[in-house]
Each structure stands twice: as C-alpha cells, then as structure tokens.
Amino acid sequence: MIETPDNMHEDCGVAAVYGAKDAGNLCYLGLYSLQHRGQEAAGILSRDRKQFHGVKGEGLVSEVFSPKSVSRLKGDSAIGHVRYSTTGASDDNNIQPLYSKTAKGKIAIAHNGNLTNAHKLYKSLKEKGALFQSTVDSEVILHLLATSKQSEMSLALADALSKVEGAFSLVALVDDGIIAARDRHGFRPLVLGKRGPAYVVASETCALDLLNAKYIREIEPGELVKISASGIESFKIPVKLSPARCVFEHVYFSRPDSIVFGENVHLVRKAFGKALAKRHKFDADMVISIPDSGNSSALGYSEESGLPLEFGMMRNHYVGRTFIQPTQSIRNLRVKVKLNPIRAVLEGKRVVVIDDSIVRGTTSKQRVSAIRNAGAKEVHMLIASPPITHPCHFGIDTPNAEQLIASSKSIEEIREYISADSLAYLSKEDMLEAIQSIPSNEFCTACFDGKYPIKVPKKRSKFVFERSNKIHLWKAGSNA
C-alpha cells in the first residue's frame, strides 16, 4: 500500500534556455532547482539547426537524466518540465514537453497549470477530427495552435491561448527560438532572467540563481514573450486581464529562496509567523516548526513572541517519492519515516508547533501524537494559513471538498481530532496584509473562501479521453 499524501501538491515546474551552447545542460540544472514542484516525471527537449532532441522519463531529475543522456541534448535552445504525480495511471505519452510538427513549424510545449475548459475543447476538437496522443489537458493547446488561422507561430500560439480558460505558465520551443506565456490571471509564477548572452525562463527565481542568471522580471499575466535571434518580442494574448495570483505559492509551494510575485518567499512566511504571534500568544517554553515548509513562519513567530526557536522535529531528506507500508502493524510508523521528534528537546516542555496548512488532518494528528509521545507536556498547533475549505481547479493536486477537514469541521472540532491542546489559523486578512507587493484583490484565495476568479465545475469530475484505441481517465484539476 502506498501512503496517501495529506498535503497539497503543485503539479509541475517549467524551465527554458535560449542562446547558450549548452542549453540542454543548463535546462537540466534548472529542473534540479524546481524538483520540489514535481517528482513523478521529468523531460527536456532541445533544438539545434537540424532537429529537436529529447530525453523524458518517470522519476526524479537525477533518475531520468545521466551524463550520457544530457550530452544528447544538443543545440542552443531547450525547454524542460518536472511533473508531480496525479490520480490515474502514469503514461510515457503524458510526460512533457509535448512535441508536434505542424504546418506552421515544429513546436514543443511544457505547461504548469490546469485548463478548466479542456474537456469542452477536447470534445470540439475531436469532432473536427483531432487525434490526441496523450491524456493531459496541455495537448489541447497544440491542437488549437495547429488549427489557428494565424500563420506565424507566436501569433498562432497567442490565438490558441486566448481560447483556453484556467491556469497556464507555459514555455515553448520553436524552430527559431523559445516562447514563454502566462494566463490572464497569472495564477502560476513565471520569470525571465539573463545569463551572459543567453536568456532563461523558469517557474521560480531559484532556478535563475543556480544558473547564475540575473533576474529581469516576471512574465506578465496575459503576456506572450518570444526570444529569438531578433531579440525579445512581447505580445498581448487577446484576453481581458484579471490578475488572480495563487497565494498558496507563498504559503507552501515555492522555495523560500525564490522571489515570487515580487517578494522573497522566506520573508513573506516570516511575516505570516509574526502575524500569528500578534494574534495568538501562549505560556509556552519554545516554538518548533514542522520542517521544512514551517521553518520560516516559526522563525517569525519566535522573533515576535520572544519564545526561543528549537529544532524539535528532524526531517529525513532521503525518503524518496513514496513510502511502502508492508503490514498494518507498522503502518502507524509512517509519520516517523519523514519526521522524527527529538525527545531530548521536547520532553517535559510546553510547545508551540508551526505548520503551513492542514488538509485532511490525518498527518497533523500523527504529528501531534508523535510530539506527545516524545514527552511534550503541551502541544499548541498554529497554522500559517487560513483553513482550506475548497479544492483547487488551477493546477494544484488537492482532495475533493468532502476530504478537506475544514470544509465540514469547525476549528474546535479539528483541534479535538488532531488532539492538540489548542489550534489557531492565520486569518485571510493577515495573510494578505503580509504580502506587500501585490494588492490583496489580485490574489486567488479560492481554496480558503470558495471565491473562484473564474467559473469552475461544481465537482472535480473525471472525464474519458480516448487515445490509440485505449481509454484513459483524465482528471479535471490535475495537469501533467
């Protein structure tokens, strides 16, 4: 039996390089920095003057690529993708980047996000004779591009993207360069950098840092940028702008060293912790974090409250992607595989515990139990985000509403379930106030309040996509 994760997962990350003789190798290193955004599969396509070259496979970046395979990624341009696991069987055809040869030229795309009208477009395209090679929503974009009346690739891609709804931060490899584009809401981050004469595009700035690339700017919501021998060209996708950046990028997904939506993630999370300390004070001996995503907020709480920050939980960084539970008798040990409490620190102490979120509640219950079993006298749980009450439809792998503990239980009922002495959450208002660079009305907070910025299905339903005489399930709300 494989452990069912009790947290929210980003579906993927993207990277692209133009104008470097070792573009494939640089793209590979960029994906290393984005591994936290996807751990099921990885792929890179590069382009030289003659053709495209690709390496794709299931597993971590270190498992998919070898020195020999990276050496095959010839050319001065490349795009890459890391994917998180989603419901349904894995399929090599679903591993991005996706490639197509069209009348407008060759193109490969890698996509972070989820298209909420993908099934409607799929049915329409299929009726017109389109043949799908994968079971992911990203392929819809390729078919829309192929049938666009625009003859130039950039304009055809902009035309295709104007017809899709939902979230996309996208990179594309074309015959004469690379393209980067972002949906009109800017749900997912996408940044532009420069490394000497070369340009780099990535989901987060941590990839630019590893490559010694200088951060230039974000790709703007509703913008399409083409980078070629002619330089940088910016196009506006013909849609009405309506910024709704995903606030959960700051809560959990992005790396603390990244700049996301104009602010450093670590400093934003510290501000979350400070806000918690102003609202929720305890007569306690120490504050600890649930590593790693709770670290920054715990530091902020400690600084504001005056409670000493301790390492009370040790994370095992070598667990891998799954944990097999061979027998029922040892299943309850699964929480200690990834996180082990330090008895010498916790025994006899009143402890404030900072975590980033509670999803189903099962993992929080196990962690509180583990801390108590290590001798803690009191356990006060603080969450550096509001209660999660609604599923995401824009590229985050979340449970359905009925599986989200806060959708049916009060905070007091959740406290009783996880057996904490006390439980409190960061309010939505304090969370948004802590992020200074973007107006609060330009964030998507739907997972906390159900106010989706665009129309979404009432339930995250499953649709059937047909391919190569086989039938596959494609889950709405899960993009490969």
Order of alpha helices (4+ residues) and beta strands (2+ residues): beta-beta-alpha-beta-beta-alpha-alpha-beta-beta-beta-alpha-alpha-alpha-beta-beta-beta-beta-alpha-beta-beta-beta-beta-beta-beta-alpha-beta-alpha-beta-alpha-beta-alpha-beta-alpha-beta-beta-alpha-beta-alpha-beta-alpha-beta-beta
